[in-house]
Amino acid sequence: MHSTDLRTAIEQRRSIRHYTRDPLTIEELAYLCWCTQGIVEMKAPFYTLRNVPSAGGRHALETYLLISRVKGIKPGLYRYLAFSHSLATIDTTDGISDSIMSACLGQAFVRSSAVSFIWSAVIYRMAWRYSERAYRLVHLDAGHACQNLYLAAGQIGCGTCAIGAFDDQQMADVLNIDGKEEFVVYCATVGKKANGT
Ligand SMILES: Cc1cc2nc3c(=O)[nH]c(=O)nc-3n(C[C@H](O)[C@H](O)[C@H](O)COP(=O)(O)O)c2cc1C
């Protein structure tokens, strides 16, 4: 894997919205999942330390993946299962990427991305400890995940673009979540950059 020193990776980070048609490998997707939510230590059942910080170690985020071009994976919507570092299939019917692009207010680079990350928050995991302040904290947690995605994607010749412009209810409907107990907080697209590494 191409390796860039941290300062260069930070300084070269840009939001990239144009991608080549090249697919990611499963290993590259696994690396991005690992860097954004990977569990490095189990402190107790359901108390994890991960590659991203989280207020009180609550880790209320879930990661959904709209996969369009990853070698060996059928295009569709998946969920990253951090505990087993694996994927669960959610929806591989035709039109899912159109639905997610539409929920992102028609931003076309969602559909042309190789993978789009969609982070939701299961608010109870944060709220049982922090009450209404949880609604602030889950957004801060998502920022950490997305910044790691930007930096990790740069290491594998990919560009990323954060997305905060989406329709809450439309997004909840596509993901089949209720939009209240679990709701989408942030998204980001990933794809191979035209100029390679
Ligand atoms: C919270 C947040 C939400 C964003 N939402 C969008 C978005 O919906 N669509 C988009 O094209 N870019 C979005 N961006 C990317 C910004 O436009 C981009 O970071 C900014 O123009 C600065 O460019 P840079 O990231 O290359 O430094 C978002 C960035 C952040 C941090």
The ligand as an SDF file (V2000), in Angstrom:
LIG
                    3D

 31 33  0  0  0  0  0  0  0  0999 V2000
  -19.8060   18.9900    7.2970 C   0  0  0  0  0  0  0  0  0  0  0  0
  -19.5010   19.0590    5.8090 C   0  0  0  0  0  0  0  0  0  0  0  0
  -20.5200   18.8870    4.9040 C   0  0  0  0  0  0  0  0  0  0  0  0
  -20.2440   18.9220    3.5260 C   0  0  0  0  0  0  0  0  0  0  0  0
  -21.2560   18.6700    2.6430 N   0  0  0  0  0  0  0  0  0  0  0  0
  -20.9840   18.6910    1.3140 C   0  0  0  0  0  0  0  0  0  0  0  0
  -22.0130   18.3620    0.3820 C   0  0  0  0  0  0  0  0  0  0  0  0
  -23.1420   18.0470    0.7300 O   0  0  0  0  0  0  0  0  0  0  0  0
  -21.6790   18.3870   -0.9270 N   0  0  0  0  0  0  0  0  0  0  0  0
  -20.4280   18.7060   -1.3790 C   0  0  0  0  0  0  0  0  0  0  0  0
  -20.2030   18.7020   -2.5870 O   0  0  0  0  0  0  0  0  0  0  0  0
  -19.4190   18.9900   -0.5030 N   0  0  0  0  0  0  0  0  0  0  0  0
  -19.6640   18.9810    0.8280 C   0  0  0  0  0  0  0  0  0  0  0  0
  -18.6530   19.2160    1.7300 N   0  0  0  0  0  0  0  0  0  0  0  0
  -17.2760   19.4640    1.2360 C   0  0  0  0  0  0  0  0  0  0  0  0
  -16.9380   20.9450    1.3190 C   0  0  0  0  0  0  0  0  0  0  0  0
  -17.6020   21.6350    0.2780 O   0  0  0  0  0  0  0  0  0  0  0  0
  -15.4000   21.1120    1.2370 C   0  0  0  0  0  0  0  0  0  0  0  0
  -14.8040   20.5430    2.3660 O   0  0  0  0  0  0  0  0  0  0  0  0
  -15.0120   22.5850    1.1320 C   0  0  0  0  0  0  0  0  0  0  0  0
  -15.4430   23.1270   -0.0930 O   0  0  0  0  0  0  0  0  0  0  0  0
  -13.5110   22.7830    1.2710 C   0  0  0  0  0  0  0  0  0  0  0  0
  -12.7920   22.0270    0.2900 O   0  0  0  0  0  0  0  0  0  0  0  0
  -11.7010   20.9340    0.7020 P   0  0  0  0  0  0  0  0  0  0  0  0
  -12.3760   19.8600    1.4900 O   0  0  0  0  0  0  0  0  0  0  0  0
  -11.1370   20.4490   -0.5990 O   0  0  0  0  0  0  0  0  0  0  0  0
  -10.6790   21.6360    1.5670 O   0  0  0  0  0  0  0  0  0  0  0  0
  -18.9080   19.1830    3.0720 C   0  0  0  0  0  0  0  0  0  0  0  0
  -17.8970   19.3410    4.0250 C   0  0  0  0  0  0  0  0  0  0  0  0
  -18.1800   19.2710    5.3590 C   0  0  0  0  0  0  0  0  0  0  0  0
  -17.0440   19.4020    6.3420 C   0  0  0  0  0  0  0  0  0  0  0  0
  1  2  1  0
  2  3  1  0
  2 30  2  0
  3  4  2  0
  4  5  1  0
  4 28  1  0
  5  6  2  0
  6  7  1  0
  6 13  1  0
  7  8  2  0
  7  9  1  0
  9 10  1  0
 10 11  2  0
 10 12  1  0
 12 13  2  0
 13 14  1  0
 14 15  1  0
 14 28  1  0
 15 16  1  0
 16 17  1  0
 16 18  1  0
 18 19  1  0
 18 20  1  0
 20 21  1  0
 20 22  1  0
 22 23  1  0
 23 24  1  0
 24 25  2  0
 24 26  1  0
 24 27  1  0
 28 29  2  0
 29 30  1  0
 30 31  1  0
M  END
$$$$
